[in-house]
Amino acid sequence: MSDAEATLEALKARVLAFAEERDWLQFHSPKNLSMAIAAESAELMEHFLWADSEGSRKLAEGDKRAKIEEELADVIIYAIEFANVTGIDLQDAILAKMEQNARKYPVEKARGRSDKYTEL
C-alpha cells in the first residue's frame, strides 16, 4: 500500500495491534513514547551529521537511504503510538497546527525566508 492509498486510521490500527500483540502497551506511557521519539529522531539526525544542506540531500538519495527510511519510520511509528495512547486525533492536530502556522507565517511575509515568525 502506498501513501496515496494509506489512511491514518489504518496506520494507527496497525501500530496499535503490533503493540497489543506483544503486550507492550504497559510500557507505552506518554513519557516513554516521547522519549522514544526523541531517541529515534537523534538516530535519524546522525546520518546527516556534518553534512551541509546539499550533502544531506545526496545522503537521503544515496546508499544510506534504506537506513534513513528505517529511522524515519521509527519516529513516525512512535508518534502514531503516542497518538494512540493519548487519544489524539492526528488529522485534527495536524490541520490545527497547519492553520496556526499559516497565521504565523503568512505567504506574503514568509515566502523564500527561513526567519522565525517573530522576525518576519
Biopython code that builds the backbone (N, CA, C, O; Angstrom):
import numpy as np
from Bio.PDB.StructureBuilder import StructureBuilder

atoms = [
    (1, "MET", "N", (0.849, -1.179, 0.000)),
    (1, "MET", "CA", (0.000, 0.000, 0.000)),
    (1, "MET", "C", (0.896, 1.244, 0.000)),
    (1, "MET", "O", (1.873, 1.312, 0.746)),
    (2, "SER", "N", (0.562, 2.203, -0.823)),
    (2, "SER", "CA", (1.352, 3.428, -0.914)),
    (2, "SER", "C", (0.730, 4.524, -0.045)),
    (2, "SER", "O", (-0.367, 4.361, 0.489)),
    (3, "ASP", "N", (1.451, 5.644, 0.086)),
    (3, "ASP", "CA", (0.914, 6.795, 0.821)),
    (3, "ASP", "C", (-0.441, 7.220, 0.266)),
    (3, "ASP", "O", (-1.331, 7.614, 1.020)),
    (4, "ALA", "N", (-0.593, 7.139, -1.045)),
    (4, "ALA", "CA", (-1.842, 7.575, -1.673)),
    (4, "ALA", "C", (-3.021, 6.696, -1.264)),
    (4, "ALA", "O", (-4.169, 7.139, -1.303)),
    (5, "GLU", "N", (-2.745, 5.470, -0.875)),
    (5, "GLU", "CA", (-3.804, 4.523, -0.508)),
    (5, "GLU", "C", (-3.979, 4.377, 1.002)),
    (5, "GLU", "O", (-5.038, 3.952, 1.463)),
    (6, "ALA", "N", (-2.975, 4.718, 1.756)),
    (6, "ALA", "CA", (-2.997, 4.514, 3.208)),
    (6, "ALA", "C", (-3.875, 5.556, 3.892)),
    (6, "ALA", "O", (-4.033, 6.672, 3.397)),
    (7, "THR", "N", (-4.437, 5.182, 5.024)),
    (7, "THR", "CA", (-5.164, 6.137, 5.851)),
    (7, "THR", "C", (-4.505, 6.181, 7.221)),
    (7, "THR", "O", (-3.890, 5.212, 7.664)),
    (8, "LEU", "N", (-4.645, 7.317, 7.878)),
    (8, "LEU", "CA", (-4.117, 7.412, 9.247)),
    (8, "LEU", "C", (-4.792, 6.393, 10.149)),
    (8, "LEU", "O", (-4.147, 5.789, 11.006)),
    (9, "GLU", "N", (-6.074, 6.206, 9.958)),
    (9, "GLU", "CA", (-6.819, 5.241, 10.773)),
    (9, "GLU", "C", (-6.228, 3.841, 10.643)),
    (9, "GLU", "O", (-6.057, 3.143, 11.643)),
    (10, "ALA", "N", (-5.916, 3.428, 9.419)),
    (10, "ALA", "CA", (-5.341, 2.100, 9.198)),
    (10, "ALA", "C", (-3.951, 1.993, 9.809)),
    (10, "ALA", "O", (-3.616, 0.976, 10.416)),
    (11, "LEU", "N", (-3.139, 3.038, 9.653)),
    (11, "LEU", "CA", (-1.800, 3.016, 10.246)),
    (11, "LEU", "C", (-1.871, 2.974, 11.772)),
    (11, "LEU", "O", (-1.128, 2.233, 12.416)),
    (12, "LYS", "N", (-2.772, 3.778, 12.346)),
    (12, "LYS", "CA", (-2.920, 3.775, 13.803)),
    (12, "LYS", "C", (-3.347, 2.395, 14.294)),
    (12, "LYS", "O", (-2.841, 1.913, 15.308)),
    (13, "ALA", "N", (-4.272, 1.759, 13.582)),
    (13, "ALA", "CA", (-4.742, 0.428, 13.974)),
    (13, "ALA", "C", (-3.618, -0.596, 13.867)),
    (13, "ALA", "O", (-3.483, -1.464, 14.730)),
    (14, "ARG", "N", (-2.817, -0.500, 12.818)),
    (14, "ARG", "CA", (-1.717, -1.456, 12.626)),
    (14, "ARG", "C", (-0.654, -1.304, 13.717)),
    (14, "ARG", "O", (-0.159, -2.296, 14.252)),
    (15, "VAL", "N", (-0.312, -0.068, 14.037)),
    (15, "VAL", "CA", (0.680, 0.187, 15.089)),
    (15, "VAL", "C", (0.148, -0.290, 16.438)),
    (15, "VAL", "O", (0.878, -0.920, 17.204)),
    (16, "LEU", "N", (-1.111, 0.006, 16.733)),
    (16, "LEU", "CA", (-1.717, -0.420, 17.991)),
    (16, "LEU", "C", (-1.760, -1.943, 18.095)),
    (16, "LEU", "O", (-1.424, -2.502, 19.139)),
    (17, "ALA", "N", (-2.167, -2.612, 17.030)),
    (17, "ALA", "CA", (-2.224, -4.084, 17.041)),
    (17, "ALA", "C", (-0.847, -4.684, 17.293)),
    (17, "ALA", "O", (-0.720, -5.657, 18.036)),
    (18, "PHE", "N", (0.179, -4.112, 16.680)),
    (18, "PHE", "CA", (1.553, -4.593, 16.871)),
    (18, "PHE", "C", (1.938, -4.526, 18.348)),
    (18, "PHE", "O", (2.484, -5.484, 18.897)),
    (19, "ALA", "N", (1.652, -3.395, 18.983)),
    (19, "ALA", "CA", (1.985, -3.231, 20.407)),
    (19, "ALA", "C", (1.144, -4.154, 21.282)),
    (19, "ALA", "O", (1.655, -4.748, 22.232)),
    (20, "GLU", "N", (-0.132, -4.273, 20.967)),
    (20, "GLU", "CA", (-1.022, -5.131, 21.776)),
    (20, "GLU", "C", (-0.617, -6.593, 21.687)),
    (20, "GLU", "O", (-0.639, -7.296, 22.697)),
    (21, "GLU", "N", (-0.249, -7.066, 20.510)),
    (21, "GLU", "CA", (0.158, -8.461, 20.329)),
    (21, "GLU", "C", (1.366, -8.800, 21.193)),
    (21, "GLU", "O", (1.532, -9.950, 21.601)),
    (22, "ARG", "N", (2.193, -7.830, 21.468)),
    (22, "ARG", "CA", (3.410, -8.056, 22.240)),
    (22, "ARG", "C", (3.272, -7.645, 23.705)),
    (22, "ARG", "O", (4.234, -7.721, 24.469)),
    (23, "ASP", "N", (2.078, -7.211, 24.090)),
    (23, "ASP", "CA", (1.804, -6.734, 25.440)),
    (23, "ASP", "C", (2.741, -5.595, 25.826)),
    (23, "ASP", "O", (3.261, -5.558, 26.941)),
    (24, "TRP", "N", (2.950, -4.667, 24.893)),
    (24, "TRP", "CA", (3.846, -3.536, 25.116)),
    (24, "TRP", "C", (3.135, -2.282, 25.597)),
    (24, "TRP", "O", (3.796, -1.320, 25.986)),
    (25, "LEU", "N", (1.804, -2.265, 25.581)),
    (25, "LEU", "CA", (1.111, -1.048, 25.988)),
    (25, "LEU", "C", (1.449, -0.656, 27.427)),
    (25, "LEU", "O", (1.404, 0.523, 27.777)),
    (26, "GLN", "N", (1.784, -1.633, 28.250)),
    (26, "GLN", "CA", (2.169, -1.337, 29.629)),
    (26, "GLN", "C", (3.409, -0.442, 29.698)),
    (26, "GLN", "O", (3.624, 0.246, 30.695)),
    (27, "PHE", "N", (4.218, -0.453, 28.649)),
    (27, "PHE", "CA", (5.431, 0.369, 28.608)),
    (27, "PHE", "C", (5.232, 1.677, 27.839)),
    (27, "PHE", "O", (6.083, 2.566, 27.886)),
    (28, "HIS", "N", (4.114, 1.787, 27.138)),
    (28, "HIS", "CA", (3.896, 2.909, 26.236)),
    (28, "HIS", "C", (3.174, 4.075, 26.904)),
    (28, "HIS", "O", (2.059, 4.437, 26.527)),
    (29, "SER", "N", (3.819, 4.638, 27.878)),
    (29, "SER", "CA", (3.291, 5.849, 28.511)),
    (29, "SER", "C", (3.668, 7.040, 27.639)),
    (29, "SER", "O", (4.607, 6.953, 26.847)),
    (30, "PRO", "N", (2.947, 8.147, 27.774)),
    (30, "PRO", "CA", (3.351, 9.340, 27.009)),
    (30, "PRO", "C", (4.809, 9.724, 27.245)),
    (30, "PRO", "O", (5.505, 10.123, 26.312)),
    (31, "LYS", "N", (5.270, 9.605, 28.481)),
    (31, "LYS", "CA", (6.670, 9.924, 28.783)),
    (31, "LYS", "C", (7.619, 9.030, 27.991)),
    (31, "LYS", "O", (8.537, 9.522, 27.335)),
    (32, "ASN", "N", (7.400, 7.732, 28.051)),
    (32, "ASN", "CA", (8.295, 6.809, 27.357)),
    (32, "ASN", "C", (8.235, 6.978, 25.850)),
    (32, "ASN", "O", (9.261, 6.919, 25.173)),
    (33, "LEU", "N", (7.039, 7.188, 25.326)),
    (33, "LEU", "CA", (6.915, 7.351, 23.881)),
    (33, "LEU", "C", (7.534, 8.658, 23.406)),
    (33, "LEU", "O", (8.146, 8.700, 22.338)),
    (34, "SER", "N", (7.383, 9.723, 24.184)),
    (34, "SER", "CA", (8.015, 10.989, 23.781)),
    (34, "SER", "C", (9.534, 10.852, 23.802)),
    (34, "SER", "O", (10.223, 11.421, 22.955)),
    (35, "MET", "N", (10.051, 10.105, 24.759)),
    (35, "MET", "CA", (11.496, 9.874, 24.803)),
    (35, "MET", "C", (11.949, 8.993, 23.636)),
    (35, "MET", "O", (13.025, 9.206, 23.077)),
    (36, "ALA", "N", (11.139, 8.017, 23.274)),
    (36, "ALA", "CA", (11.472, 7.150, 22.134)),
    (36, "ALA", "C", (11.485, 7.967, 20.838)),
    (36, "ALA", "O", (12.346, 7.761, 19.983)),
    (37, "ILE", "N", (10.531, 8.894, 20.694)),
    (37, "ILE", "CA", (10.505, 9.760, 19.513)),
    (37, "ILE", "C", (11.801, 10.573, 19.446)),
    (37, "ILE", "O", (12.414, 10.689, 18.384)),
    (38, "ALA", "N", (12.207, 11.126, 20.573)),
    (38, "ALA", "CA", (13.444, 11.926, 20.611)),
    (38, "ALA", "C", (14.664, 11.066, 20.276)),
    (38, "ALA", "O", (15.538, 11.492, 19.521)),
    (39, "ALA", "N", (14.720, 9.866, 20.831)),
    (39, "ALA", "CA", (15.860, 8.985, 20.582)),
    (39, "ALA", "C", (15.935, 8.586, 19.112)),
    (39, "ALA", "O", (17.011, 8.604, 18.514)),
    (40, "GLU", "N", (14.802, 8.230, 18.535)),
    (40, "GLU", "CA", (14.793, 7.842, 17.124)),
    (40, "GLU", "C", (15.077, 9.038, 16.221)),
    (40, "GLU", "O", (15.708, 8.887, 15.175)),
    (41, "SER", "N", (14.619, 10.217, 16.613)),
    (41, "SER", "CA", (14.933, 11.426, 15.851)),
    (41, "SER", "C", (16.434, 11.668, 15.843)),
    (41, "SER", "O", (17.004, 12.048, 14.820)),
    (42, "ALA", "N", (17.064, 11.448, 16.976)),
    (42, "ALA", "CA", (18.520, 11.609, 17.050)),
    (42, "ALA", "C", (19.223, 10.596, 16.142)),
    (42, "ALA", "O", (20.222, 10.928, 15.504)),
    (43, "GLU", "N", (18.714, 9.376, 16.082)),
    (43, "GLU", "CA", (19.308, 8.378, 15.198)),
    (43, "GLU", "C", (19.139, 8.779, 13.730)),
    (43, "GLU", "O", (20.025, 8.530, 12.914)),
    (44, "LEU", "N", (18.021, 9.390, 13.399)),
    (44, "LEU", "CA", (17.821, 9.904, 12.044)),
    (44, "LEU", "C", (18.811, 11.035, 11.756)),
    (44, "LEU", "O", (19.434, 11.071, 10.696)),
    (45, "MET", "N", (18.946, 11.954, 12.708)),
    (45, "MET", "CA", (19.869, 13.084, 12.525)),
    (45, "MET", "C", (21.309, 12.631, 12.374)),
    (45, "MET", "O", (22.090, 13.262, 11.662)),
    (46, "GLU", "N", (21.664, 11.549, 13.034)),
    (46, "GLU", "CA", (23.041, 11.067, 12.996)),
    (46, "GLU", "C", (23.521, 10.792, 11.565)),
    (46, "GLU", "O", (24.703, 10.959, 11.266)),
    (47, "HIS", "N", (22.624, 10.378, 10.699)),
    (47, "HIS", "CA", (23.006, 10.102, 9.307)),
    (47, "HIS", "C", (23.452, 11.364, 8.574)),
    (47, "HIS", "O", (24.184, 11.283, 7.587)),
    (48, "PHE", "N", (23.020, 12.517, 9.048)),
    (48, "PHE", "CA", (23.308, 13.785, 8.368)),
    (48, "PHE", "C", (24.345, 14.633, 9.097)),
    (48, "PHE", "O", (24.657, 15.744, 8.668)),
    (49, "LEU", "N", (24.873, 14.110, 10.190)),
    (49, "LEU", "CA", (25.849, 14.844, 10.979)),
    (49, "LEU", "C", (27.037, 15.252, 10.119)),
    (49, "LEU", "O", (27.628, 14.425, 9.424)),
    (50, "TRP", "N", (27.371, 16.504, 10.172)),
    (50, "TRP", "CA", (28.496, 17.131, 9.488)),
    (50, "TRP", "C", (28.261, 17.348, 7.993)),
    (50, "TRP", "O", (29.142, 17.881, 7.318)),
    (51, "ALA", "N", (27.137, 16.965, 7.467)),
    (51, "ALA", "CA", (26.861, 17.211, 6.054)),
    (51, "ALA", "C", (26.265, 18.609, 5.889)),
    (51, "ALA", "O", (25.504, 19.068, 6.740)),
    (52, "ASP", "N", (26.612, 19.282, 4.796)),
    (52, "ASP", "CA", (25.956, 20.558, 4.505)),
    (52, "ASP", "C", (24.596, 20.265, 3.872)),
    (52, "ASP", "O", (24.237, 19.103, 3.680)),
    (53, "SER", "N", (23.846, 21.305, 3.552)),
    (53, "SER", "CA", (22.493, 21.116, 3.024)),
    (53, "SER", "C", (22.477, 20.252, 1.771)),
    (53, "SER", "O", (21.689, 19.311, 1.673)),
    (54, "GLU", "N", (23.329, 20.563, 0.827)),
    (54, "GLU", "CA", (23.359, 19.788, -0.417)),
    (54, "GLU", "C", (23.823, 18.362, -0.154)),
    (54, "GLU", "O", (23.286, 17.413, -0.726)),
    (55, "GLY", "N", (24.810, 18.212, 0.701)),
    (55, "GLY", "CA", (25.292, 16.879, 1.049)),
    (55, "GLY", "C", (24.215, 16.042, 1.713)),
    (55, "GLY", "O", (24.143, 14.832, 1.496)),
    (56, "SER", "N", (23.375, 16.679, 2.524)),
    (56, "SER", "CA", (22.297, 15.935, 3.188)),
    (56, "SER", "C", (21.274, 15.439, 2.165)),
    (56, "SER", "O", (20.710, 14.357, 2.327)),
    (57, "ARG", "N", (21.036, 16.217, 1.124)),
    (57, "ARG", "CA", (20.120, 15.768, 0.052)),
    (57, "ARG", "C", (20.693, 14.542, -0.655)),
    (57, "ARG", "O", (19.971, 13.592, -0.958)),
    (58, "LYS", "N", (21.980, 14.575, -0.910)),
    (58, "LYS", "CA", (22.628, 13.444, -1.580)),
    (58, "LYS", "C", (22.596, 12.199, -0.697)),
    (58, "LYS", "O", (22.385, 11.090, -1.188)),
    (59, "LEU", "N", (22.809, 12.384, 0.615)),
    (59, "LEU", "CA", (22.754, 11.247, 1.532)),
    (59, "LEU", "C", (21.373, 10.604, 1.543)),
    (59, "LEU", "O", (21.249, 9.380, 1.569)),
    (60, "ALA", "N", (20.329, 11.447, 1.521)),
    (60, "ALA", "CA", (18.956, 10.942, 1.572)),
    (60, "ALA", "C", (18.584, 10.171, 0.309)),
    (60, "ALA", "O", (17.641, 9.380, 0.311)),
    (61, "GLU", "N", (19.325, 10.404, -0.763)),
    (61, "GLU", "CA", (19.056, 9.721, -2.022)),
    (61, "GLU", "C", (20.063, 8.613, -2.299)),
    (61, "GLU", "O", (19.892, 7.847, -3.248)),
    (62, "GLY", "N", (21.098, 8.517, -1.495)),
    (62, "GLY", "CA", (22.194, 7.598, -1.769)),
    (62, "GLY", "C", (22.069, 6.253, -1.092)),
    (62, "GLY", "O", (20.971, 5.775, -0.807)),
    (63, "ASP", "N", (23.230, 5.647, -0.839)),
    (63, "ASP", "CA", (23.267, 4.285, -0.320)),
    (63, "ASP", "C", (22.814, 4.179, 1.141)),
    (63, "ASP", "O", (22.600, 3.072, 1.636)),
    (64, "LYS", "N", (22.666, 5.296, 1.829)),
    (64, "LYS", "CA", (22.158, 5.279, 3.199)),
    (64, "LYS", "C", (20.639, 5.380, 3.258)),
    (64, "LYS", "O", (20.058, 5.369, 4.343)),
    (65, "ARG", "N", (19.999, 5.479, 2.110)),
    (65, "ARG", "CA", (18.552, 5.715, 2.072)),
    (65, "ARG", "C", (17.766, 4.680, 2.876)),
    (65, "ARG", "O", (16.847, 5.052, 3.605)),
    (66, "ALA", "N", (18.095, 3.417, 2.765)),
    (66, "ALA", "CA", (17.351, 2.373, 3.484)),
    (66, "ALA", "C", (17.431, 2.594, 4.991)),
    (66, "ALA", "O", (16.425, 2.462, 5.687)),
    (67, "LYS", "N", (18.594, 2.923, 5.492)),
    (67, "LYS", "CA", (18.754, 3.180, 6.933)),
    (67, "LYS", "C", (17.997, 4.438, 7.347)),
    (67, "LYS", "O", (17.384, 4.481, 8.414)),
    (68, "ILE", "N", (18.043, 5.452, 6.502)),
    (68, "ILE", "CA", (17.320, 6.698, 6.772)),
    (68, "ILE", "C", (15.820, 6.428, 6.812)),
    (68, "ILE", "O", (15.122, 6.940, 7.687)),
    (69, "GLU", "N", (15.319, 5.630, 5.872)),
    (69, "GLU", "CA", (13.899, 5.262, 5.860)),
    (69, "GLU", "C", (13.518, 4.534, 7.153)),
    (69, "GLU", "O", (12.459, 4.798, 7.723)),
    (70, "GLU", "N", (14.372, 3.626, 7.612)),
    (70, "GLU", "CA", (14.102, 2.895, 8.850)),
    (70, "GLU", "C", (13.977, 3.840, 10.039)),
    (70, "GLU", "O", (13.060, 3.708, 10.850)),
    (71, "GLU", "N", (14.893, 4.786, 10.142)),
    (71, "GLU", "CA", (14.859, 5.722, 11.271)),
    (71, "GLU", "C", (13.633, 6.630, 11.199)),
    (71, "GLU", "O", (12.993, 6.896, 12.216)),
    (72, "LEU", "N", (13.310, 7.103, 9.998)),
    (72, "LEU", "CA", (12.110, 7.924, 9.840)),
    (72, "LEU", "C", (10.864, 7.121, 10.213)),
    (72, "LEU", "O", (9.971, 7.631, 10.890)),
    (73, "ALA", "N", (10.808, 5.877, 9.774)),
    (73, "ALA", "CA", (9.672, 5.017, 10.125)),
    (73, "ALA", "C", (9.564, 4.856, 11.638)),
    (73, "ALA", "O", (8.460, 4.900, 12.181)),
    (74, "ASP", "N", (10.686, 4.669, 12.325)),
    (74, "ASP", "CA", (10.655, 4.549, 13.793)),
    (74, "ASP", "C", (10.066, 5.797, 14.433)),
    (74, "ASP", "O", (9.243, 5.700, 15.342)),
    (75, "VAL", "N", (10.485, 6.975, 13.961)),
    (75, "VAL", "CA", (9.959, 8.236, 14.501)),
    (75, "VAL", "C", (8.442, 8.286, 14.315)),
    (75, "VAL", "O", (7.702, 8.611, 15.243)),
    (76, "ILE", "N", (7.995, 7.960, 13.110)),
    (76, "ILE", "CA", (6.560, 8.049, 12.806)),
    (76, "ILE", "C", (5.771, 6.997, 13.572)),
    (76, "ILE", "O", (4.682, 7.287, 14.067)),
    (77, "ILE", "N", (6.295, 5.792, 13.678)),
    (77, "ILE", "CA", (5.606, 4.730, 14.425)),
    (77, "ILE", "C", (5.417, 5.151, 15.882)),
    (77, "ILE", "O", (4.323, 5.009, 16.429)),
    (78, "TYR", "N", (6.469, 5.664, 16.513)),
    (78, "TYR", "CA", (6.331, 6.105, 17.899)),
    (78, "TYR", "C", (5.376, 7.290, 18.013)),
    (78, "TYR", "O", (4.631, 7.384, 18.989)),
    (79, "ALA", "N", (5.383, 8.191, 17.040)),
    (79, "ALA", "CA", (4.447, 9.318, 17.070)),
    (79, "ALA", "C", (3.005, 8.818, 16.945)),
    (79, "ALA", "O", (2.112, 9.307, 17.636)),
    (80, "ILE", "N", (2.787, 7.852, 16.070)),
    (80, "ILE", "CA", (1.445, 7.281, 15.929)),
    (80, "ILE", "C", (1.029, 6.579, 17.214)),
    (80, "ILE", "O", (-0.113, 6.714, 17.653)),
    (81, "GLU", "N", (1.928, 5.848, 17.806)),
    (81, "GLU", "CA", (1.592, 5.160, 19.068)),
    (81, "GLU", "C", (1.320, 6.172, 20.179)),
    (81, "GLU", "O", (0.461, 5.940, 21.030)),
    (82, "PHE", "N", (2.043, 7.287, 20.178)),
    (82, "PHE", "CA", (1.779, 8.358, 21.138)),
    (82, "PHE", "C", (0.347, 8.857, 20.956)),
    (82, "PHE", "O", (-0.379, 9.047, 21.932)),
    (83, "ALA", "N", (-0.049, 9.064, 19.713)),
    (83, "ALA", "CA", (-1.424, 9.487, 19.430)),
    (83, "ALA", "C", (-2.419, 8.432, 19.894)),
    (83, "ALA", "O", (-3.473, 8.769, 20.432)),
    (84, "ASN", "N", (-2.097, 7.171, 19.694)),
    (84, "ASN", "CA", (-2.976, 6.083, 20.141)),
    (84, "ASN", "C", (-3.204, 6.128, 21.649)),
    (84, "ASN", "O", (-4.345, 6.088, 22.111)),
    (85, "VAL", "N", (-2.122, 6.210, 22.409)),
    (85, "VAL", "CA", (-2.276, 6.101, 23.871)),
    (85, "VAL", "C", (-2.827, 7.376, 24.505)),
    (85, "VAL", "O", (-3.358, 7.332, 25.615)),
    (86, "THR", "N", (-2.709, 8.491, 23.825)),
    (86, "THR", "CA", (-3.220, 9.752, 24.377)),
    (86, "THR", "C", (-4.572, 10.151, 23.792)),
    (86, "THR", "O", (-5.180, 11.126, 24.233)),
    (87, "GLY", "N", (-5.038, 9.395, 22.800)),
    (87, "GLY", "CA", (-6.322, 9.703, 22.184)),
    (87, "GLY", "C", (-6.295, 10.939, 21.297)),
    (87, "GLY", "O", (-7.332, 11.561, 21.066)),
    (88, "ILE", "N", (-5.129, 11.295, 20.804)),
    (88, "ILE", "CA", (-5.006, 12.455, 19.917)),
    (88, "ILE", "C", (-5.422, 12.052, 18.511)),
    (88, "ILE", "O", (-4.936, 11.060, 17.968)),
    (89, "ASP", "N", (-6.320, 12.826, 17.931)),
    (89, "ASP", "CA", (-6.702, 12.631, 16.536)),
    (89, "ASP", "C", (-5.650, 13.337, 15.695)),
    (89, "ASP", "O", (-5.557, 14.565, 15.710)),
    (90, "LEU", "N", (-4.866, 12.570, 14.968)),
    (90, "LEU", "CA", (-3.744, 13.138, 14.223)),
    (90, "LEU", "C", (-4.181, 14.125, 13.149)),
    (90, "LEU", "O", (-3.545, 15.164, 12.972)),
    (91, "GLN", "N", (-5.245, 13.819, 12.440)),
    (91, "GLN", "CA", (-5.695, 14.760, 11.414)),
    (91, "GLN", "C", (-6.083, 16.086, 12.045)),
    (91, "GLN", "O", (-5.682, 17.143, 11.557)),
    (92, "ASP", "N", (-6.854, 16.046, 13.120)),
    (92, "ASP", "CA", (-7.254, 17.291, 13.788)),
    (92, "ASP", "C", (-6.035, 18.067, 14.270)),
    (92, "ASP", "O", (-5.953, 19.282, 14.089)),
    (93, "ALA", "N", (-5.080, 17.354, 14.889)),
    (93, "ALA", "CA", (-3.887, 18.015, 15.424)),
    (93, "ALA", "C", (-3.048, 18.626, 14.307)),
    (93, "ALA", "O", (-2.564, 19.751, 14.433)),
    (94, "ILE", "N", (-2.876, 17.886, 13.218)),
    (94, "ILE", "CA", (-2.057, 18.376, 12.106)),
    (94, "ILE", "C", (-2.718, 19.567, 11.428)),
    (94, "ILE", "O", (-2.063, 20.574, 11.157)),
    (95, "LEU", "N", (-4.007, 19.454, 11.155)),
    (95, "LEU", "CA", (-4.696, 20.566, 10.484)),
    (95, "LEU", "C", (-4.730, 21.815, 11.358)),
    (95, "LEU", "O", (-4.567, 22.927, 10.856)),
    (96, "ALA", "N", (-4.942, 21.641, 12.664)),
    (96, "ALA", "CA", (-4.942, 22.794, 13.571)),
    (96, "ALA", "C", (-3.571, 23.457, 13.590)),
    (96, "ALA", "O", (-3.473, 24.684, 13.585)),
    (97, "LYS", "N", (-2.516, 22.656, 13.614)),
    (97, "LYS", "CA", (-1.156, 23.207, 13.619)),
    (97, "LYS", "C", (-0.834, 23.890, 12.301)),
    (97, "LYS", "O", (-0.174, 24.929, 12.294)),
    (98, "MET", "N", (-1.285, 23.332, 11.189)),
    (98, "MET", "CA", (-1.062, 23.968, 9.892)),
    (98, "MET", "C", (-1.778, 25.318, 9.822)),
    (98, "MET", "O", (-1.237, 26.273, 9.265)),
    (99, "GLU", "N", (-2.975, 25.406, 10.373)),
    (99, "GLU", "CA", (-3.693, 26.683, 10.411)),
    (99, "GLU", "C", (-2.934, 27.696, 11.273)),
    (99, "GLU", "O", (-2.797, 28.862, 10.903)),
    (100, "GLN", "N", (-2.449, 27.238, 12.416)),
    (100, "GLN", "CA", (-1.670, 28.106, 13.301)),
    (100, "GLN", "C", (-0.402, 28.591, 12.577)),
    (100, "GLN", "O", (-0.054, 29.769, 12.647)),
    (101, "ASN", "N", (0.273, 27.681, 11.892)),
    (101, "ASN", "CA", (1.486, 28.048, 11.153)),
    (101, "ASN", "C", (1.183, 29.025, 10.020)),
    (101, "ASN", "O", (1.978, 29.923, 9.742)),
    (102, "ALA", "N", (0.040, 28.852, 9.370)),
    (102, "ALA", "CA", (-0.335, 29.761, 8.287)),
    (102, "ALA", "C", (-0.524, 31.181, 8.813)),
    (102, "ALA", "O", (-0.191, 32.150, 8.130)),
    (103, "ARG", "N", (-1.060, 31.304, 10.029)),
    (103, "ARG", "CA", (-1.206, 32.635, 10.632)),
    (103, "ARG", "C", (0.155, 33.202, 11.034)),
    (103, "ARG", "O", (0.397, 34.399, 10.882)),
    (104, "LYS", "N", (1.036, 32.355, 11.543)),
    (104, "LYS", "CA", (2.351, 32.813, 11.983)),
    (104, "LYS", "C", (3.278, 33.128, 10.805)),
    (104, "LYS", "O", (4.142, 34.000, 10.896)),
    (105, "TYR", "N", (3.085, 32.413, 9.711)),
    (105, "TYR", "CA", (3.953, 32.552, 8.544)),
    (105, "TYR", "C", (3.122, 32.856, 7.298)),
    (105, "TYR", "O", (3.017, 32.011, 6.410)),
    (106, "PRO", "N", (2.531, 34.052, 7.219)),
    (106, "PRO", "CA", (1.755, 34.381, 6.022)),
    (106, "PRO", "C", (2.660, 34.376, 4.785)),
    (106, "PRO", "O", (3.814, 34.800, 4.843)),
    (107, "VAL", "N", (2.120, 33.894, 3.683)),
    (107, "VAL", "CA", (2.895, 33.739, 2.453)),
    (107, "VAL", "C", (3.600, 35.027, 2.068)),
    (107, "VAL", "O", (4.775, 35.012, 1.703)),
    (108, "GLU", "N", (2.888, 36.139, 2.149)),
    (108, "GLU", "CA", (3.474, 37.409, 1.700)),
    (108, "GLU", "C", (4.690, 37.835, 2.532)),
    (108, "GLU", "O", (5.513, 38.618, 2.059)),
    (109, "LYS", "N", (4.809, 37.331, 3.752)),
    (109, "LYS", "CA", (5.967, 37.662, 4.586)),
    (109, "LYS", "C", (7.009, 36.546, 4.614)),
    (109, "LYS", "O", (8.204, 36.820, 4.721)),
    (110, "ALA", "N", (6.573, 35.304, 4.520)),
    (110, "ALA", "CA", (7.469, 34.178, 4.757)),
    (110, "ALA", "C", (8.047, 33.540, 3.492)),
    (110, "ALA", "O", (9.032, 32.806, 3.572)),
    (111, "ARG", "N", (7.468, 33.801, 2.360)),
    (111, "ARG", "CA", (7.905, 33.132, 1.125)),
    (111, "ARG", "C", (9.402, 33.338, 0.891)),
    (111, "ARG", "O", (9.885, 34.467, 0.819)),
    (112, "GLY", "N", (10.121, 32.225, 0.775)),
    (112, "GLY", "CA", (11.544, 32.254, 0.482)),
    (112, "GLY", "C", (12.428, 32.635, 1.648)),
    (112, "GLY", "O", (13.629, 32.837, 1.473)),
    (113, "ARG", "N", (11.852, 32.737, 2.842)),
    (113, "ARG", "CA", (12.623, 33.137, 4.024)),
    (113, "ARG", "C", (12.590, 32.034, 5.077)),
    (113, "ARG", "O", (11.599, 31.314, 5.201)),
    (114, "SER", "N", (13.662, 31.910, 5.821)),
    (114, "SER", "CA", (13.726, 30.905, 6.877)),
    (114, "SER", "C", (13.642, 31.530, 8.269)),
    (114, "SER", "O", (13.866, 30.855, 9.274)),
    (115, "ASP", "N", (13.319, 32.817, 8.320)),
    (115, "ASP", "CA", (13.248, 33.510, 9.596)),
    (115, "ASP", "C", (12.106, 32.967, 10.458)),
    (115, "ASP", "O", (11.080, 32.517, 9.948)),
    (116, "LYS", "N", (12.309, 33.021, 11.770)),
    (116, "LYS", "CA", (11.241, 32.680, 12.694)),
    (116, "LYS", "C", (10.134, 33.728, 12.575)),
    (116, "LYS", "O", (10.391, 34.879, 12.224)),
    (117, "TYR", "N", (8.905, 33.315, 12.870)),
    (117, "TYR", "CA", (7.744, 34.201, 12.681)),
    (117, "TYR", "C", (7.889, 35.517, 13.427)),
    (117, "TYR", "O", (7.353, 36.533, 12.985)),
    (118, "THR", "N", (8.593, 35.522, 14.533)),
    (118, "THR", "CA", (8.782, 36.756, 15.302)),
    (118, "THR", "C", (9.722, 37.728, 14.604)),
    (118, "THR", "O", (9.803, 38.896, 14.984)),
    (119, "GLU", "N", (10.430, 37.256, 13.589)),
    (119, "GLU", "CA", (11.406, 38.067, 12.865)),
    (119, "GLU", "C", (10.913, 38.527, 11.493)),
    (119, "GLU", "O", (11.607, 39.271, 10.801)),
    (120, "LEU", "N", (9.730, 38.092, 11.104)),
    (120, "LEU", "CA", (9.217, 38.435, 9.760)),
    (120, "LEU", "C", (8.755, 39.874, 9.705)),
    (120, "LEU", "O", (8.296, 40.335, 8.660)),
]
sb = StructureBuilder()
sb.init_structure("model")
sb.init_model(0)
sb.init_chain("A")
sb.init_seg("    ")
for serial, (resi, resn, name, xyz) in enumerate(atoms, 1):
    if name == "N":
        sb.init_residue(resn, " ", resi, " ")
    sb.init_atom(name, np.array(xyz, "f"), 0.0, 1.0, " ", f" {name:<3s}", serial, name[0])
structure = sb.get_structure()
